[in-house]
Amino acid sequence: MHRATFVLSLSKSLRSFIFTTLAVSSPFYLSSLGYNTIEVGIALFVSMVSSTIFVYAFPHLRMNNRFRALVLAALLSLSLIIMIVYHSLIIYMVAVVVGGISLNGRDLTANLALEQYTISHYEVDRRSKNNAFSIYNFSSYGVGAAASASLLLYRIPDYNLLFLIDLVMALLQFIPYVVVKFPEMERKKINVVMDEKTSRNVSSMKYLFSMDAFGGGLVNTAILSLWFKYVYNITLSEAGIIFLIVNIVTALSILLSSRLSNRMGVVRTMVYTHLISNVFLILIPLYHSLVFSEFFLFLRQTTSQMDVPARDSFTNTIIPGEYRIKANSVFNSVRTGFQIPGPLISSILIDAFPATVFYSAGSIKMIYDVLFFRKYKGFKDS
């Protein structure tokens, strides 16, 4: 496996630590400043808008890939400095916009298109690609578990310390971006018109991924944190325990993803595991009990992200190499863009009918699974 895979996995891990701590803590931090559920939802909404703008804008900037990555790391660092210095809802939203931060707890940033293209450039054959993207995503959730564990220390929350630790992580991201040799492509090749078959595939996947993203936006990490706080009145430290287990279970499940993909194919791995996870998602609010809600959440996580490495491998196989940066940017834009309404919708639902958040998200995501399988069940991995 190429060195770039491991180095860029480190970069993704550093971002995962930052985004996990910010996503889980944001409802508690903003509540501590006196803001209500709807106002928290507005902040989460702004974070989704800003991260989507970053994903759309950065592929069009005329700079080489290394400098592009370093600029993203610098803006993320600046945003955390703003959070340390100023404390209000407006300033928090400004910081989120500056850094292109997504408070959904997942790394759907402009960095991904660069990193995924670089990994697929160095990892050529199907098995190495499957394994590479499993490591890339496993590292993210493994560090996400460490980030959740760090929240256990905040029985009396010190948010400035939390932001300071995140700032250190953001600054460390400069190291992998200096070390990795990013492959460059001529701009005319990046912007070349896709052939008809590729264009049809990109268009189909764009609409399918938008459906999955919309459902996922209703139940992202920050919304889950807000839901547990609102329904069960848990503390930040207790939220840390919940998401520690969530990230450990998710990380372990991702390790199995490449084995399943190698055995039964990436499409079946994506669809079967995703369907199972969405059944458990719908069950989370069924019994009004913290123990049962946690239990079904943990069960959901056993398979909920196993589709991610398989999907990365699938999209970076079915799309020819010369179109991958452009296609990955489109897919990442769709996944961030269609999550935008989620926080506002979910915060309103939580305030009125909390359980419907999970029923809605699970139903939408299951429809996506069925449609995706119908479209791509004939795909051959090799």
N, C-alpha and C positions, 0 to 999 in steps of 0.2 A: 504494500500500500504506500502511496506517495506521501512524502513529508508534508506537502501542502494540505492534505486531508486532515492531519493531526493539528497543524498550526491553525488552520481556519476553524477547526472544531474548538480550539481554545478561544478564538475570537467570539464565536457564537456563545460559548459558555459564559464569558464575561458579560455579554449583553443579557444573557438569560438571568444571571444573578441580579442585575440592575432591574430588569423588567419585572421579575418575580416579586422582589421586595416592594417596588413601587405599586404594582397592581394590587397586592394583598393589603398593603398599608394605606393606600389612598383613601378608601372609605373611612378608615379610622382617623387618619390625619385631618381630613377635611371636616369630619364630624367634631373633632377636638377644637376646631376653629369656629364652630357654631353653625355649620352648614347642614341643610337637611338632605333627604334622599334624592329629591329631584335636582338639587344643586350639585350634588355629587355626580349624578347622571350627566349633567351638562358638562362637567369637567372631563368625564370619561368620553363623552361625545366629541369634545374639542380635540382630545388626544387622538382619536381615530381619524378625524379630518386631517390633522397635521401630518400624521404618519403616512396617510394616503398621498398627500401632496408631495412628500419627500419621495415616495416610491415612483410617482409619475414623473417628477421633475428631474431627478438625478441622472437617468439614462440619457437625457438630452443635453447635459452640460458637456462642453467641449474641454475635457481634461482626460488624462490617462487614468487607467483603472486604479493604480496605486494612490495617486493623489486624490481621486474621488473617495476612496476608502478612508484616507487620513482626514479629509474634510468632515466626513460623517462622524469620525471619532472625536474631532475637535468640537463640533457642535453639541454632541452628547455631553461632553465634559462641561462646556459652558452652561448648558441647561441645568446641570446639577449644582453648579456654583450659584446660580440664581436662586435655586430652591433653598440653599443653605442661608443665603443672605436675607431673603424676603419671605414673609409668611402671610399669604392671603389667597383667596380663591383666584382672583384675577392674575396675580403674579405667578401662581402655580400653573395656570393655563398658558401664560406667556412662556414659561420655562419649557413646558411640554411642546409648544409650537417650535421654539428655537431648536430643540433637540430632535424633533420628529419622533417623539416618544409615544409609543402605543401602550396604553394602560390596560390592555387586554391580557397581559401576562405571557403573551407569546411573541416570538421574534419575527414579526412580519414587517421588516424594515427594508430600506433601500440597499442595505448591505447584502441581503440574501442573493439577489440576482448576480452580483459580482462573485460571491463565494461559491454559489452553486455552479456557475459557469467555469470557474477555475478548477473546482474539483472534477467536474465532468471532462475537462480538458486533459487532466492528468490520469484519471481513472477511465480506461477505455472499454475493457470488456464488461459484460453484464454482471458477473459475480462480484468483481472488484467494485463496480459502481454501487451495487446493492449494499455491500458491506461498508463502503465509504460513507454512504448517506445514513446508514444505521449508526455508525460512530459519530457522525456529524450531529445527528439529532439526539443520540443517547447522551452525549456530553452536555448538551443543553439542559436536559431534564435532570441529569445527575447533579449539576451545579444548582439547578432550581431547587432541588431538595436541600442543599446546603444553605441556600438563600432563605428558604422557609424555616430551617432550623435556627438561623440567626435571629429570626423574629421572636423566638422563645425567650431571648434575653430582655425583651422590651415589656416586662410586666408593668413598669412605669415608663411609657414610651418616650424615647429621646429621638425625635425625628431628625434633628440636626446631625446626630451621630449616624443615623441610618443613611442620610443623604451624603455624608462625608465618606462613608465606606463605599457607597455606590460611585462617588467621584473617583476614588482610587481605582476601582474596577474599570471605569471609563478610560482613565489615563493609561492603564495597562494594555488597553486594546491597541495602542500605537505599536507595541512590540511585534505582534504577529503580522501587522500590515507592512512593517518595514522588512521583515524576514522573507515573506512570501514573494515569489516572482509571479506577478499577475500577467497572464497572457493578454496580449493586445490584439485587437482586430481593426482593420481599416474601417473608417466610419462609413464608407460607401458599402462595405460588406455588412455592417451592422444594420444599415437602413435599407438594404436590398429588399425588393418586393418578394414575399414568400411565394413559393410555388402553390398551385391550386390545392393539392392534397394537404400540405402543411397548413395552409390558411384555413381549410375546413376543420382540421383537427384543433387548431388554436381557438377558432371560433366556438366549436362545440364544447371544449374544455372550459373556456371562459365562462360560458353560461352555466355549466354544471358547477364549477367551483364557486360561482357567485351565489348559488342556492345554498351550498354547504356553508359558505362564509356568513351568509345572513343568519342562518340558524346558529352557527357558532358564536356570532356576535351577541346573541341573546344570553349566552351562558359563559362568557369569558371569565378569566380568573378574578378580575375586579368585581364583576357582577356576582359571582359566587360568594366572594368575600362579603359584599354588601348584603346579599340575601341571608347568609348565615348570621350576620350581625343584626339585621332587621328582625328576622323571624325568631332567632334563639338568643339574641343579645350576648353573643360571645365577645371575648376580649381579643386584642391583637395577638397576644401570646397564644391563646387558644386557636386562633386562626393559623398561627405559625405551625402548630401541631397538625392541624388538618391538612395544610398544603405541603408539609414535610412528607406525610404519608402519600399524598397524591403524587408528588414528584418522584418519590422512590419507586412506587408501583409503576408509574409511567415509564421511568428510565429502564426498569427491568424488562418491561414488556417490549420496549423498542429493541432491546438486544435480540429478541426472538423474531423480530420482523424480517430480517434478512434471511433467516432460516426458512420461515414460512414462504417468503417470496421465491427462494431458490427451489422449494419443494412444490408449491402449487401455483406459482406465478404471481406477478405483482398486482394484477387486476383483482383476482380472487382474494388476495391478502387484504387489499384496500377495502373491498366491499364487505366481505364476511365479518371482519373484525369491527368495522364501523357500525354495521347493523346491530351487532351484539351490544356495543357500547351505548347505542341510542335507546335500546330497550331499558337498560339500567338508568339512563338519564331521565326517562319519563317516570321511573319509580322513586326518584329521590324525594319528592315532596308528598308521596302517596300517604305515608303515615306521619302524623305530626309528632315526630320524635327525633331529637338530635342524633341519637345513636343510629336509628334506621337511615336517616338522611346521610350521615357520614358513611355508613356501610354501603349504600347503593352508589354513592359518589366514588368510593374506593373501587367497587366492582366495575363501575364505568371506566375508570382509569386503566384497568387491566388491558383494555383493548382500544381505548379511544384514540391513541396516537400511533398505533401500529401501522396505520395507513400512510403516515407522513413519509418515512423513508421509502416505502414502496411507491408513493406518488412522485417523490423527487426522482427516483430511478426511472419510473414510467415516463414522465414528461421529458427527462433528459435522454431518453432513448428514442421515443417516437418522434421527437423534434430533431431534425438534422442540426449538426454542430454550428453551422453558420447562422442559424436563426435562434439559438438558445438564449442569448442575452436578451434579445427582443421579446421572445416568448415568455421567459421567466419573469421579465418585468411586467408583462401584461398579466400573467397569473397572480403575481404578488400584488399588483395594483387592484385586481378584482377582489382578492381575498381581504385586503385592507379596506377597500372602498365599500364593499357590501356589508362589512361589519359596522360601518359608521352609525346606522340608525339603532343598532342593538342597545347601547347603553341608555339612550333616551326612552326607548320602548320598554326595556326591562325595568328601569327605575320607576316608571309609571305603573307598570304591572305589579311590581313588588309593593308599591304603596297601596294598591287596591286589591289585587288578587295574586298573591305571591306564587302559588303553585303553577299558574298558567305559563310562567316563564319556561319551565321545563317541558310542559306538554307541547308548547308551540315549537320550541327548539328541536326536541326529539322528533316530532312529526316531519318537520321540514327536512331535517338531515336524513331521515329514512327514505323519503321520496328521492332525494339526491342519490342515495346508494342504489336504489332500484334503477333509476334512469342511467346512471353511469355504467352499471353492469350490462344493461341492454345494449348500450352503445359500443362498449369496448371488450365484451366477453371473448371476442375472437382474436384479441391481440396476442401475438407470440413474442415472448421475451427475447428470444435469440434470432 
